[in-house]
Amino acid sequence: MPGRNRAAEGVRGYGLIVGMWVRSTMTYRMSFVLSTVGNAAITVLDFLAIYIMFSHVEVLGGFSLPEIALLYGACSSSLGLADLLLGNADRIGARIRDGSLDTMLVRPVPVLAQVAADRFALRRLGRIAQGLAVLGWAVSALEVDWTPGKVLLVPVMIVAGAAIFGAVMVAGAAFQFLAGDAAEVVNSFTYGGCTMLQYPPTVFAKDLLRGVTFIVPLAFVNWLPALHVLGRPDPLGLPGWVAYVSPLVALAVFLPASLAWRAGIRSYRSTGS
């Protein structure tokens, strides 16, 4: 099957490029350790701000600190995973402007795999580790009736959330074929979206909740699954089974994002220089 072979080539090419950058990073191991710890320490400040906030209040929007820690840990882990695997896709705008994208087009590896793996930064593991640490603390501190479905929902939430963020990154990269440079626009949906998702949905207006549920479905990253885990109702009154459809939502978002990427590649006409 041509499509399957193309996908296999992309995965293989991505792995080879990533391996090259990992070997390069491991040449200076102390630098890698320091940069990873520094990356984790920077993200710790986000949760520290929330922790300081709870030194003055007992609940925020009806949520306790461990409940918000669940939201924070899940979102931060998902974004960290997506950022590790696809975070360099936002550099496509610079490659379009300087013409270096042309060199990728003549290589026998799908362009998206090359763009995503370029300058692969292993130090981004720091964000993932920090998010998982907060998530682990939240799970241990929460008084939840853990059913098999809820236990399974936690890792599914992280992986599906990473796929949703990844789809947004691919869509943003495709948009840069038209806009030239829209990296900050993409960041507003990924990093900005994760900052929003760290707080309970009850503190936001319902119009915003509808937007991040039905238009850009970031609510499926952690809000809807976490509300089910916590046994809390959805502010929009959605049925409980929607907590389990995050993988399907990720697929539904990734399909148009991949089509937009392919359309962008087809429309590319180099810099003309």
PERA-V251513 format. One record per backbone hydrogen bond with DSSP energy under -0.5 kcal/mol. CO is the residue of the C=O (numbers start at 1). NH is the residue of the N-H. If there is no record, write none. Layout:
{{CO & NH} {CO & NH}}
This chain:
{{1 & 5} {2 & 6} {3 & 7} {4 & 8} {5 & 9} {6 & 10} {7 & 11} {8 & 12} {9 & 13} {10 & 14} {11 & 15} {12 & 16} {13 & 17} {14 & 18} {15 & 19} {16 & 20} {17 & 21} {18 & 22} {19 & 23} {20 & 24} {21 & 25} {22 & 26} {23 & 27} {24 & 27} {25 & 28} {26 & 29} {27 & 29} {28 & 32} {29 & 33} {30 & 34} {31 & 35} {32 & 36} {33 & 37} {34 & 38} {35 & 39} {36 & 40} {37 & 41} {38 & 42} {39 & 43} {40 & 44} {41 & 45} {42 & 45} {42 & 46} {43 & 46} {43 & 47} {44 & 48} {45 & 49} {46 & 50} {47 & 51} {48 & 52} {49 & 53} {50 & 54} {52 & 55} {53 & 56} {53 & 57} {60 & 63} {63 & 60} {64 & 68} {65 & 69} {66 & 70} {67 & 71} {68 & 72} {69 & 73} {70 & 74} {71 & 75} {72 & 76} {73 & 77} {74 & 78} {75 & 79} {76 & 80} {77 & 81} {78 & 82} {79 & 83} {80 & 84} {81 & 85} {82 & 86} {83 & 87} {86 & 89} {87 & 90} {88 & 91} {89 & 92} {90 & 93} {91 & 95} {92 & 96} {93 & 97} {94 & 98} {95 & 99} {95 & 101} {99 & 102} {100 & 103} {100 & 104} {101 & 104} {101 & 105} {102 & 106} {104 & 107} {107 & 109} {110 & 114} {111 & 115} {112 & 116} {113 & 117} {114 & 118} {116 & 88} {117 & 120} {120 & 122} {121 & 124} {122 & 125} {123 & 126} {124 & 127} {124 & 128} {125 & 129} {126 & 130} {127 & 131} {128 & 132} {129 & 133} {130 & 134} {131 & 135} {132 & 136} {133 & 137} {134 & 138} {135 & 139} {136 & 140} {137 & 141} {138 & 142} {142 & 144} {144 & 146} {145 & 147} {147 & 151} {148 & 152} {149 & 153} {150 & 154} {151 & 154} {151 & 155} {152 & 156} {153 & 157} {154 & 158} {155 & 159} {156 & 160} {157 & 161} {158 & 162} {159 & 163} {160 & 164} {161 & 165} {162 & 166} {163 & 167} {164 & 168} {165 & 169} {166 & 170} {167 & 171} {168 & 172} {169 & 173} {170 & 174} {171 & 175} {172 & 176} {174 & 177} {175 & 178} {175 & 179} {176 & 180} {179 & 181} {182 & 186} {183 & 187} {184 & 188} {185 & 189} {186 & 189} {186 & 190} {187 & 191} {187 & 192} {190 & 194} {191 & 195} {192 & 196} {193 & 197} {194 & 198} {196 & 199} {200 & 203} {201 & 204} {205 & 209} {206 & 210} {207 & 211} {208 & 212} {210 & 213} {210 & 214} {210 & 215} {211 & 215} {211 & 216} {212 & 219} {215 & 217} {216 & 218} {217 & 220} {218 & 221} {218 & 222} {219 & 224} {222 & 226} {223 & 227} {224 & 228} {225 & 229} {226 & 230} {227 & 231} {227 & 232} {228 & 231} {234 & 237} {239 & 242} {240 & 243} {241 & 244} {242 & 245} {245 & 249} {246 & 250} {247 & 251} {248 & 252} {249 & 253} {250 & 254} {251 & 255} {252 & 256} {253 & 257} {254 & 258} {255 & 259} {256 & 260} {257 & 261} {258 & 262} {259 & 263} {260 & 264} {261 & 265} {262 & 266} {263 & 267} {264 & 268} {265 & 268}}
